[in-house]
């Protein structure tokens, strides 16, 4: 079968992406609004793009009504964000934090998670996360304003907060980190197996 992508709807193309690019790491992004409200949201269009400078990036897609996601607006305003690693022990809270709340609502509170303040930027992170990147905005690349158009947020990692239990002579012990990746539908994966969890 050979498919011309111009014949696919946004929904059909999205299904190819999330089914064909898997497992995807999860950017659990912590930001703070101009009004001081904490925000936390997971994004599975995420990866590393450079080690010198250390650049990571994740993409946000607008809400169904066309409004910017709170994360994107907060990054535009504050020019910084944190990325908390999603270990298996935190997967239920991560899923809950994916709920589409209004800008005045705090996902940390909604998801029963305790926030901590980043040491060098104005953004919160998940206190129980074993690995956290503190990032300053490098640039935002917008791919348009049509349905499904992403906004790629690129940030430079300025500081790393890593739990001693997973740090081994310069390496991250990924067995102890026990990271979770995103598959299609309600499916996720660890480095051991795959499992299903409903969103929210």
Z-matrix of the N, CA and C atoms (Angstrom, degrees):
N
C 1 1.462
C 2 1.532 1 109.88
N 3 1.310 2 116.18 1 137.73
C 4 1.457 3 122.10 2 179.69
C 5 1.528 4 107.20 3 -128.73
N 6 1.330 5 116.83 4 125.23
C 7 1.464 6 120.25 5 -172.63
C 8 1.520 7 110.64 6 -119.45
N 9 1.295 8 116.43 7 127.20
C 10 1.460 9 123.03 8 173.20
C 11 1.523 10 107.00 9 -83.11
N 12 1.339 11 117.73 10 117.03
C 13 1.465 12 120.22 11 -174.37
C 14 1.530 13 112.63 12 -63.24
N 15 1.328 14 117.07 13 -21.03
C 16 1.463 15 118.84 14 179.35
C 17 1.529 16 111.81 15 -68.71
N 18 1.342 17 116.70 16 -14.48
C 19 1.465 18 120.26 17 178.97
C 20 1.522 19 112.27 18 -90.83
N 21 1.324 20 116.91 19 -4.85
C 22 1.460 21 120.88 20 -176.38
C 23 1.525 22 111.62 21 -94.65
N 24 1.327 23 115.67 22 144.23
C 25 1.460 24 120.46 23 172.05
C 26 1.530 25 108.62 24 -75.33
N 27 1.320 26 116.55 25 167.40
C 28 1.461 27 120.40 26 176.83
C 29 1.526 28 111.08 27 -56.91
N 30 1.335 29 116.57 28 -42.88
C 31 1.465 30 121.26 29 -179.21
C 32 1.524 31 111.08 30 -63.51
N 33 1.325 32 116.86 31 -41.71
C 34 1.469 33 120.64 32 -179.80
C 35 1.525 34 110.90 33 -66.85
N 36 1.331 35 117.14 34 -42.17
C 37 1.461 36 120.71 35 178.68
C 38 1.522 37 110.76 36 -64.53
N 39 1.325 38 115.91 37 -41.54
C 40 1.472 39 121.08 38 179.46
C 41 1.531 40 110.53 39 -59.10
N 42 1.323 41 116.94 40 -40.59
C 43 1.464 42 120.56 41 179.89
C 44 1.525 43 111.35 42 -63.59
N 45 1.343 44 116.94 43 -38.07
C 46 1.459 45 119.50 44 176.26
C 47 1.530 46 110.87 45 -63.77
N 48 1.313 47 116.47 46 -42.16
C 49 1.464 48 120.46 47 -177.59
C 50 1.526 49 111.64 48 -64.95
N 51 1.344 50 116.83 49 -48.21
C 52 1.468 51 118.29 50 -175.00
C 53 1.527 52 111.86 51 -76.48
N 54 1.339 53 116.75 52 -22.67
C 55 1.457 54 119.43 53 176.62
C 56 1.516 55 112.76 54 -85.72
N 57 1.322 56 116.25 55 -31.82
C 58 1.461 57 120.36 56 -175.45
C 59 1.509 58 114.97 57 -92.69
N 60 1.345 59 117.49 58 -21.92
C 61 1.463 60 120.93 59 178.22
C 62 1.522 61 106.96 60 -111.23
N 63 1.309 62 116.15 61 93.24
C 64 1.455 63 120.43 62 -172.02
C 65 1.538 64 110.22 63 -158.09
N 66 1.323 65 117.11 64 149.33
C 67 1.463 66 126.31 65 -6.54
C 68 1.526 67 110.99 66 -73.96
N 69 1.322 68 115.42 67 150.92
C 70 1.456 69 121.08 68 179.94
C 71 1.526 70 109.63 69 -107.04
N 72 1.335 71 118.01 70 134.13
C 73 1.464 72 119.40 71 175.64
C 74 1.521 73 110.05 72 -64.52
N 75 1.307 74 115.80 73 158.96
C 76 1.463 75 121.05 74 -175.82
C 77 1.526 76 110.08 75 -113.37
N 78 1.324 77 115.32 76 122.55
C 79 1.465 78 120.81 77 173.78
C 80 1.524 79 107.35 78 -88.49
N 81 1.330 80 116.52 79 105.94
C 82 1.470 81 120.42 80 178.79
C 83 1.519 82 105.90 81 -93.56
N 84 1.327 83 115.15 82 91.37
C 85 1.461 84 121.46 83 -167.61
C 86 1.516 85 112.36 84 -89.71
N 87 1.326 86 114.93 85 127.58
C 88 1.455 87 121.66 86 175.42
C 89 1.517 88 109.84 87 -107.16
N 90 1.331 89 115.86 88 128.31
C 91 1.461 90 121.40 89 178.81
C 92 1.523 91 109.19 90 -138.36
N 93 1.328 92 115.32 91 171.06
C 94 1.475 93 120.69 92 177.85
C 95 1.522 94 108.67 93 -135.68
N 96 1.322 95 116.31 94 135.55
C 97 1.464 96 121.20 95 -178.26
C 98 1.524 97 111.12 96 -77.92
N 99 1.330 98 115.37 97 169.87
C 100 1.466 99 120.71 98 176.97
C 101 1.522 100 111.22 99 -61.20
N 102 1.343 101 115.89 100 -25.60
C 103 1.463 102 120.86 101 179.82
C 104 1.525 103 112.61 102 -89.07
N 105 1.339 104 116.69 103 4.76
C 106 1.458 105 120.65 104 177.03
C 107 1.510 106 115.24 105 83.92
N 108 1.340 107 117.67 106 16.10
C 109 1.467 108 121.15 107 -179.62
C 110 1.523 109 109.20 108 -91.37
N 111 1.326 110 115.53 109 128.26
C 112 1.463 111 120.75 110 179.06
C 113 1.522 112 110.92 111 -72.81
N 114 1.331 113 114.94 112 146.23
C 115 1.456 114 121.36 113 178.06
C 116 1.518 115 108.63 114 -135.17
N 117 1.322 116 116.33 115 141.86
C 118 1.465 117 121.79 116 178.69
C 119 1.520 118 108.50 117 -142.22
N 120 1.326 119 117.40 118 128.44
C 121 1.463 120 120.13 119 -178.78
C 122 1.523 121 110.54 120 -152.87
N 123 1.349 122 117.25 121 142.77
C 124 1.467 123 121.29 122 176.81
C 125 1.528 124 111.63 123 -93.71
N 126 1.331 125 115.32 124 141.01
C 127 1.468 126 121.96 125 177.42
C 128 1.519 127 108.44 126 -133.88
N 129 1.341 128 116.60 127 130.10
C 130 1.463 129 119.05 128 -175.90
C 131 1.526 130 113.25 129 -101.26
N 132 1.320 131 117.97 130 4.37
C 133 1.462 132 120.06 131 168.26
C 134 1.528 133 105.68 132 -95.49
N 135 1.342 134 116.71 133 86.39
C 136 1.469 135 121.96 134 -167.07
C 137 1.520 136 110.42 135 -150.52
N 138 1.335 137 116.04 136 140.58
C 139 1.458 138 119.46 137 173.51
C 140 1.523 139 110.54 138 -170.13
N 141 1.351 140 115.07 139 178.97
C 142 1.466 141 122.88 140 175.77
C 143 1.518 142 108.52 141 -101.29
N 144 1.356 143 116.69 142 144.43
C 145 1.457 144 120.54 143 -174.65
C 146 1.520 145 114.40 144 -128.07
N 147 1.311 146 117.70 145 -10.68
C 148 1.461 147 120.64 146 -179.56
C 149 1.520 148 107.86 147 -162.98
N 150 1.349 149 115.98 148 145.87
C 151 1.466 150 119.09 149 175.89
C 152 1.520 151 112.04 150 -104.22
N 153 1.338 152 117.21 151 -19.65
C 154 1.462 153 120.57 152 178.10
C 155 1.529 154 109.49 153 -145.38
N 156 1.336 155 117.67 154 93.96
C 157 1.466 156 127.46 155 4.00
C 158 1.534 157 110.70 156 -73.84
N 159 1.339 158 117.26 157 157.81
C 160 1.466 159 120.26 158 -179.73
C 161 1.530 160 110.89 159 -76.93
N 162 1.339 161 115.69 160 102.71
C 163 1.462 162 121.21 161 -175.82
C 164 1.526 163 110.48 162 -112.97
N 165 1.315 164 115.07 163 129.30
C 166 1.465 165 121.96 164 172.84
C 167 1.520 166 107.81 165 -121.41
N 168 1.326 167 115.72 166 156.80
C 169 1.452 168 118.41 167 -179.17
C 170 1.515 169 112.28 168 -148.09
N 171 1.323 170 114.87 169 148.42
C 172 1.463 171 120.51 170 173.66
C 173 1.521 172 108.08 171 -143.95
N 174 1.319 173 115.58 172 158.27
C 175 1.456 174 120.30 173 -174.54
C 176 1.519 175 111.40 174 -118.46
N 177 1.330 176 115.23 175 136.95
C 178 1.455 177 121.41 176 174.88
C 179 1.525 178 108.57 177 -110.09
N 180 1.315 179 115.43 178 142.80
C 181 1.461 180 122.41 179 176.53
C 182 1.529 181 107.08 180 -112.17
N 183 1.326 182 119.06 181 138.32
C 184 1.471 183 120.81 182 -177.03
C 185 1.527 184 112.68 183 -55.89
N 186 1.332 185 114.88 184 157.37
C 187 1.460 186 120.60 185 172.77
C 188 1.532 187 108.81 186 -60.78
N 189 1.319 188 116.51 187 166.10
C 190 1.460 189 121.01 188 -178.75
C 191 1.524 190 112.17 189 -61.55
N 192 1.356 191 116.96 190 -27.43
C 193 1.461 192 120.04 191 179.67
C 194 1.528 193 112.21 192 -88.17
N 195 1.348 194 116.78 193 5.45
C 196 1.458 195 121.28 194 176.14
C 197 1.509 196 115.18 195 93.40
N 198 1.332 197 118.00 196 -10.68
C 199 1.463 198 120.08 197 179.63
C 200 1.519 199 111.47 198 -70.38
N 201 1.330 200 116.24 199 151.36
C 202 1.462 201 120.49 200 174.77
C 203 1.522 202 109.55 201 -63.93
N 204 1.341 203 116.21 202 145.51
C 205 1.454 204 119.93 203 169.80
C 206 1.532 205 108.06 204 -63.46
N 207 1.330 206 116.16 205 149.01
C 208 1.461 207 120.74 206 -179.84
C 209 1.522 208 111.28 207 -57.35
N 210 1.318 209 116.20 208 -37.85
C 211 1.464 210 120.08 209 -179.94
C 212 1.518 211 111.18 210 -58.29
N 213 1.321 212 116.89 211 -47.91
C 214 1.459 213 120.55 212 -179.35
C 215 1.521 214 110.98 213 -61.35
N 216 1.331 215 116.91 214 -46.93
C 217 1.465 216 119.70 215 -179.27
C 218 1.518 217 110.94 216 -61.49
N 219 1.327 218 116.76 217 -41.55
C 220 1.469 219 120.36 218 -179.31
C 221 1.525 220 111.28 219 -65.35
N 222 1.329 221 116.80 220 -39.61
C 223 1.466 222 119.96 221 178.61
C 224 1.530 223 110.52 222 -65.95
N 225 1.319 224 116.47 223 -40.52
C 226 1.464 225 119.99 224 176.66
C 227 1.529 226 110.26 225 -58.43
N 228 1.326 227 115.82 226 -42.91
C 229 1.468 228 120.68 227 -176.41
C 230 1.531 229 113.17 228 -75.05
N 231 1.336 230 116.72 229 -41.25
C 232 1.473 231 120.44 230 -172.59
C 233 1.522 232 114.15 231 -99.15
N 234 1.346 233 115.98 232 -20.28
C 235 1.465 234 122.75 233 -178.10
C 236 1.530 235 112.50 234 59.31
N 237 1.329 236 116.46 235 36.68
C 238 1.464 237 120.34 236 176.26
C 239 1.525 238 110.10 237 -161.60
N 240 1.327 239 116.26 238 164.91
C 241 1.457 240 122.18 239 176.56
C 242 1.524 241 109.13 240 -166.96
N 243 1.323 242 116.01 241 161.80
C 244 1.460 243 121.33 242 172.18
C 245 1.528 244 108.69 243 -112.14
N 246 1.328 245 115.57 244 156.40
C 247 1.460 246 121.57 245 172.83
C 248 1.519 247 107.97 246 -127.63
N 249 1.327 248 116.25 247 113.04
C 250 1.461 249 122.20 248 179.09
C 251 1.524 250 108.85 249 -95.62
N 252 1.326 251 117.08 250 131.14
C 253 1.460 252 120.73 251 178.28
C 254 1.531 253 110.03 252 -66.66
N 255 1.325 254 115.60 253 139.12
C 256 1.459 255 120.90 254 178.45
C 257 1.525 256 108.72 255 -95.93
N 258 1.318 257 116.20 256 98.72
C 259 1.464 258 121.35 257 173.09
C 260 1.521 259 108.73 258 -83.97
N 261 1.318 260 116.22 259 158.07
C 262 1.465 261 120.65 260 -177.06
C 263 1.519 262 112.50 261 -55.56
N 264 1.325 263 117.05 262 -34.42
C 265 1.471 264 120.11 263 -178.20
C 266 1.529 265 112.43 264 -66.32
N 267 1.332 266 117.73 265 -16.16
C 268 1.464 267 121.77 266 -178.41
C 269 1.525 268 113.08 267 -109.29
N 270 1.330 269 117.47 268 8.25
C 271 1.467 270 119.89 269 -170.65
C 272 1.528 271 112.79 270 -65.24
N 273 1.317 272 118.76 271 -35.14
C 274 1.465 273 119.93 272 -179.74
C 275 1.525 274 111.12 273 -66.94
N 276 1.335 275 116.15 274 -41.16
C 277 1.461 276 119.60 275 177.97
C 278 1.526 277 110.90 276 -67.75
N 279 1.348 278 115.78 277 -37.54
C 280 1.461 279 119.53 278 176.93
C 281 1.520 280 110.39 279 -59.82
N 282 1.339 281 116.45 280 -46.41
C 283 1.454 282 120.49 281 -179.68
C 284 1.524 283 110.88 282 -61.52
N 285 1.311 284 116.39 283 -40.52
C 286 1.464 285 120.14 284 179.86
C 287 1.519 286 111.27 285 -65.44
N 288 1.322 287 117.05 286 -34.52
C 289 1.466 288 120.47 287 -178.69
C 290 1.524 289 112.71 288 -70.94
N 291 1.335 290 117.31 289 -8.50
C 292 1.469 291 121.30 290 177.89
C 293 1.528 292 112.04 291 -78.34
N 294 1.322 293 117.64 292 -6.20
C 295 1.466 294 120.55 293 -179.75
C 296 1.524 295 110.67 294 -59.33
N 297 1.330 296 116.36 295 141.85
C 298 1.464 297 121.16 296 -179.03
C 299 1.528 298 109.52 297 -84.37
N 300 1.326 299 114.88 298 85.08
C 301 1.455 300 120.48 299 178.53
C 302 1.523 301 110.09 300 -88.23
N 303 1.309 302 115.92 301 167.76
C 304 1.459 303 121.14 302 177.20
C 305 1.529 304 110.01 303 -80.94
N 306 1.352 305 118.09 304 160.36
C 307 1.464 306 120.97 305 -175.82
C 308 1.524 307 114.24 306 -56.29
N 309 1.328 308 117.49 307 -28.44
C 310 1.469 309 119.63 308 -178.45
C 311 1.522 310 113.41 309 -81.92
N 312 1.330 311 117.58 310 -3.24
C 313 1.463 312 121.74 311 -179.28
C 314 1.528 313 110.78 312 -96.66
N 315 1.319 314 116.15 313 147.06
C 316 1.462 315 123.45 314 -176.72
C 317 1.527 316 109.35 315 -105.39
N 318 1.324 317 117.21 316 114.68
C 319 1.472 318 121.34 317 -178.90
C 320 1.517 319 113.07 318 -67.92
N 321 1.325 320 117.88 319 -26.57
C 322 1.462 321 119.63 320 175.98
C 323 1.528 322 109.71 321 -61.14
N 324 1.322 323 116.00 322 -48.61
C 325 1.462 324 120.76 323 178.87
C 326 1.520 325 110.69 324 -63.50
N 327 1.335 326 116.35 325 -45.91
C 328 1.459 327 121.75 326 -178.48
C 329 1.523 328 111.46 327 -60.40
N 330 1.335 329 116.88 328 -34.69
C 331 1.470 330 121.82 329 -174.70
C 332 1.524 331 113.07 330 -97.78
N 333 1.330 332 117.29 331 8.37
C 334 1.469 333 121.54 332 179.35
C 335 1.526 334 111.72 333 58.03
N 336 1.325 335 115.48 334 44.82
C 337 1.459 336 121.59 335 178.40
C 338 1.520 337 109.99 336 -119.33
N 339 1.321 338 115.03 337 144.44
C 340 1.464 339 119.32 338 177.89
C 341 1.528 340 109.27 339 -93.44
N 342 1.336 341 116.93 340 126.17
C 343 1.458 342 119.19 341 177.44
C 344 1.520 343 111.89 342 -86.06
N 345 1.304 344 116.27 343 153.72
C 346 1.457 345 122.93 344 168.33
C 347 1.515 346 107.32 345 -126.52
N 348 1.314 347 115.87 346 152.13
C 349 1.456 348 119.94 347 178.01
C 350 1.520 349 110.40 348 -85.37
N 351 1.328 350 115.73 349 133.59
C 352 1.460 351 119.99 350 173.34
C 353 1.524 352 108.70 351 -59.15
N 354 1.311 353 115.66 352 149.21
C 355 1.462 354 119.66 353 -175.03
C 356 1.525 355 112.93 354 -76.93
N 357 1.341 356 117.57 355 -28.89
C 358 1.461 357 119.66 356 -171.27
C 359 1.519 358 115.24 357 -125.74
N 360 1.337 359 117.48 358 0.17
C 361 1.458 360 121.20 359 176.84
C 362 1.523 361 108.81 360 -137.23
N 363 1.321 362 116.12 361 165.53
C 364 1.463 363 121.37 362 -178.25
C 365 1.529 364 110.13 363 -91.56
N 366 1.325 365 115.37 364 73.52
C 367 1.462 366 120.34 365 -179.52
C 368 1.528 367 109.04 366 -156.06
N 369 1.336 368 117.19 367 150.74
C 370 1.464 369 121.03 368 177.43
C 371 1.526 370 111.34 369 -93.05
N 372 1.320 371 115.61 370 163.48
C 373 1.467 372 120.86 371 171.59
C 374 1.517 373 109.16 372 -141.36
N 375 1.321 374 116.97 373 170.95
C 376 1.464 375 122.20 374 -179.08
C 377 1.529 376 108.55 375 -78.72
N 378 1.312 377 116.46 376 116.86
C 379 1.465 378 121.03 377 -174.93
C 380 1.524 379 112.00 378 -57.14
N 381 1.327 380 117.76 379 -38.10
C 382 1.463 381 121.36 380 -176.16
C 383 1.525 382 113.96 381 -84.01
N 384 1.318 383 117.96 382 -0.17
C 385 1.472 384 120.67 383 178.34
C 386 1.531 385 109.42 384 -68.73
N 387 1.319 386 115.99 385 140.88
C 388 1.466 387 121.16 386 -178.53
C 389 1.525 388 112.74 387 -83.88
N 390 1.332 389 116.85 388 -17.27
C 391 1.465 390 121.52 389 -178.77
C 392 1.516 391 108.69 390 -146.10
N 393 1.328 392 116.28 391 128.65
C 394 1.466 393 121.25 392 -178.52
C 395 1.523 394 109.21 393 -136.37
N 396 1.321 395 115.98 394 133.09
C 397 1.459 396 121.89 395 172.71
C 398 1.531 397 108.57 396 -102.87
N 399 1.335 398 115.99 397 129.99
C 400 1.465 399 121.12 398 171.89
C 401 1.526 400 106.93 399 -98.60
N 402 1.329 401 116.35 400 121.02
C 403 1.462 402 120.60 401 -171.27
C 404 1.521 403 112.84 402 -122.64
N 405 1.321 404 115.35 403 141.61
C 406 1.452 405 122.11 404 169.56
C 407 1.521 406 107.95 405 -103.01
N 408 1.324 407 116.23 406 139.77
C 409 1.458 408 121.08 407 -177.68
C 410 1.527 409 111.27 408 -59.88
N 411 1.321 410 115.81 409 130.93
C 412 1.458 411 121.96 410 173.36
C 413 1.526 412 110.13 411 -95.63
N 414 1.325 413 116.04 412 -53.67
C 415 1.462 414 121.08 413 176.01
C 416 1.522 415 109.67 414 -168.21
N 417 1.322 416 114.98 415 161.67
C 418 1.464 417 121.93 416 174.31
C 419 1.526 418 107.66 417 -121.09
N 420 1.321 419 115.75 418 128.07
C 421 1.465 420 121.34 419 178.83
C 422 1.521 421 107.98 420 -111.66
N 423 1.326 422 116.08 421 117.17
C 424 1.460 423 120.91 422 179.75
C 425 1.522 424 109.55 423 -95.85
N 426 1.318 425 116.21 424 138.63
C 427 1.463 426 121.35 425 -179.18
C 428 1.527 427 112.26 426 -105.42
N 429 1.322 428 116.82 427 19.10
C 430 1.456 429 120.49 428 175.60
C 431 1.509 430 112.35 429 120.83
N 432 1.341 431 115.58 430 -174.11
C 433 1.463 432 120.26 431 -179.05
C 434 1.529 433 112.44 432 -120.85
N 435 1.329 434 117.08 433 10.60
C 436 1.460 435 120.00 434 177.83
C 437 1.537 436 109.73 435 -77.43
N 438 1.325 437 115.23 436 167.63
C 439 1.456 438 120.63 437 179.71
C 440 1.529 439 110.35 438 -57.58
N 441 1.316 440 116.41 439 129.66
C 442 1.458 441 121.16 440 177.90
C 443 1.511 442 114.82 441 85.72
N 444 1.338 443 118.15 442 -0.71
C 445 1.461 444 120.45 443 -179.47
C 446 1.528 445 110.31 444 -71.20
N 447 1.312 446 115.83 445 128.21
C 448 1.452 447 120.41 446 -177.49
C 449 1.518 448 113.38 447 -88.98
N 450 1.312 449 114.85 448 162.87
C 451 1.458 450 123.62 449 172.11
C 452 1.523 451 107.01 450 -125.25
N 453 1.324 452 115.84 451 106.36
C 454 1.453 453 120.82 452 -176.40
C 455 1.524 454 110.01 453 -81.29
N 456 1.313 455 116.04 454 116.17
C 457 1.460 456 122.74 455 179.85
C 458 1.522 457 108.29 456 -98.41
N 459 1.308 458 116.79 457 115.66
C 460 1.458 459 122.03 458 179.19
C 461 1.520 460 109.04 459 -107.20
N 462 1.324 461 116.00 460 130.77
C 463 1.453 462 120.40 461 -179.72
C 464 1.511 463 111.78 462 -132.28
N 465 1.330 464 115.39 463 151.29
C 466 1.454 465 120.62 464 175.93
C 467 1.523 466 109.38 465 -98.74
N 468 1.324 467 115.56 466 125.68
C 469 1.463 468 120.21 467 178.51
C 470 1.522 469 108.62 468 -71.20
N 471 1.324 470 115.07 469 119.70
C 472 1.461 471 120.24 470 -179.10
C 473 1.525 472 112.17 471 -101.94
N 474 1.317 473 116.63 472 -31.64
C 475 1.469 474 120.90 473 179.21
C 476 1.523 475 109.24 474 -145.11
N 477 1.320 476 115.82 475 149.05
C 478 1.463 477 122.96 476 179.09
C 479 1.518 478 108.59 477 -121.93
N 480 1.321 479 115.02 478 129.59
C 481 1.461 480 121.44 479 176.02
C 482 1.528 481 106.47 480 -110.94
N 483 1.330 482 116.83 481 107.84
C 484 1.464 483 120.77 482 -175.40
C 485 1.525 484 110.32 483 -124.94
N 486 1.302 485 116.41 484 134.89
C 487 1.457 486 121.95 485 178.76
C 488 1.525 487 109.30 486 -69.69
N 489 1.320 488 115.94 487 136.81
C 490 1.466 489 120.28 488 -178.72
C 491 1.522 490 112.40 489 -56.68
N 492 1.336 491 117.22 490 -28.62
C 493 1.468 492 121.02 491 -175.06
C 494 1.526 493 112.85 492 -67.46
N 495 1.337 494 117.60 493 -20.87
C 496 1.471 495 119.16 494 -178.12
C 497 1.529 496 111.98 495 -112.47
N 498 1.322 497 117.05 496 6.44
C 499 1.463 498 120.55 497 -178.63
C 500 1.521 499 109.08 498 -103.69
N 501 1.334 500 116.53 499 121.11
C 502 1.459 501 121.10 500 -174.65
C 503 1.526 502 110.38 501 -132.81
N 504 1.312 503 115.82 502 95.99
C 505 1.466 504 121.88 503 173.31
C 506 1.537 505 112.13 504 52.95
N 507 1.315 506 115.82 505 48.89
C 508 1.464 507 120.33 506 177.61
C 509 1.518 508 115.01 507 90.56
N 510 1.317 509 117.69 508 -4.02
C 511 1.457 510 121.98 509 -178.24
C 512 1.523 511 111.12 510 -116.99
N 513 1.336 512 115.02 511 151.78
C 514 1.461 513 120.56 512 171.94
C 515 1.518 514 108.06 513 -89.11
N 516 1.321 515 117.41 514 124.90
C 517 1.461 516 122.05 515 176.83
C 518 1.527 517 107.45 516 -79.24
N 519 1.347 518 116.39 517 96.04
C 520 1.463 519 118.82 518 -174.54
C 521 1.523 520 112.47 519 -69.50
N 522 1.347 521 117.04 520 -20.26
C 523 1.461 522 119.28 521 175.15
C 524 1.512 523 111.02 522 -65.11
N 525 1.339 524 116.01 523 -42.28
C 526 1.464 525 120.57 524 178.93
C 527 1.525 526 111.39 525 -78.38
N 528 1.341 527 117.29 526 -31.94
C 529 1.459 528 119.76 527 175.34
C 530 1.525 529 110.37 528 -64.06
N 531 1.326 530 116.92 529 -36.55
C 532 1.467 531 123.67 530 176.25
C 533 1.531 532 111.68 531 53.68
N 534 1.346 533 117.15 532 56.76
C 535 1.465 534 120.21 533 -173.87
C 536 1.525 535 113.07 534 -71.55
N 537 1.328 536 114.30 535 153.57
C 538 1.460 537 122.06 536 178.53
C 539 1.518 538 108.98 537 -111.55
N 540 1.330 539 116.68 538 137.01
C 541 1.462 540 122.37 539 176.27
C 542 1.509 541 110.69 540 -116.25
N 543 1.322 542 116.35 541 160.22
C 544 1.467 543 122.65 542 -176.58
C 545 1.515 544 110.42 543 -97.86
N 546 1.330 545 115.17 544 136.06
C 547 1.458 546 122.14 545 171.74
C 548 1.532 547 107.58 546 -112.05
N 549 1.304 548 118.98 547 -158.31
C 550 1.464 549 121.59 548 178.41
C 551 1.525 550 110.68 549 -89.49
N 552 1.328 551 115.85 550 163.16
C 553 1.455 552 120.45 551 178.94
C 554 1.516 553 111.88 552 60.16
N 555 1.323 554 116.07 553 -132.03
C 556 1.465 555 121.40 554 178.20
C 557 1.525 556 112.74 555 -96.37
N 558 1.339 557 117.03 556 15.14
C 559 1.453 558 120.85 557 -173.08
C 560 1.529 559 113.01 558 -93.84
N 561 1.330 560 113.65 559 143.34
C 562 1.465 561 122.97 560 176.25
C 563 1.519 562 108.07 561 -131.37
N 564 1.323 563 116.15 562 170.82
C 565 1.462 564 120.71 563 177.99
C 566 1.521 565 110.17 564 -141.26
N 567 1.320 566 114.85 565 147.89
C 568 1.457 567 120.90 566 168.36
C 569 1.526 568 106.43 567 -108.66
N 570 1.325 569 117.60 568 -174.07
C 571 1.460 570 119.20 569 175.09
C 572 1.530 571 110.58 570 -79.82
N 573 1.344 572 116.36 571 0.18
C 574 1.462 573 121.78 572 179.84
C 575 1.526 574 112.81 573 -107.81
N 576 1.336 575 116.00 574 -40.08
C 577 1.462 576 119.31 575 -171.66
C 578 1.520 577 109.63 576 -161.06
N 579 1.325 578 115.50 577 -171.46
C 580 1.455 579 120.29 578 173.95
C 581 1.523 580 108.70 579 -124.75
N 582 1.337 581 115.69 580 158.00
C 583 1.463 582 120.07 581 -178.08
C 584 1.518 583 108.29 582 -154.64
N 585 1.310 584 114.85 583 166.88
C 586 1.458 585 120.15 584 -177.60
C 587 1.522 586 109.90 585 -118.20
N 588 1.341 587 116.04 586 137.94
C 589 1.462 588 120.93 587 175.94
C 590 1.506 589 107.80 588 -145.99
N 591 1.322 590 117.58 589 133.18
C 592 1.452 591 121.73 590 -178.81
C 593 1.521 592 109.94 591 -75.18
N 594 1.325 593 115.69 592 142.44
C 595 1.464 594 120.98 593 -178.30
C 596 1.514 595 110.96 594 -69.80
N 597 1.322 596 115.52 595 140.54
C 598 1.458 597 121.46 596 175.22
C 599 1.511 598 113.11 597 90.65
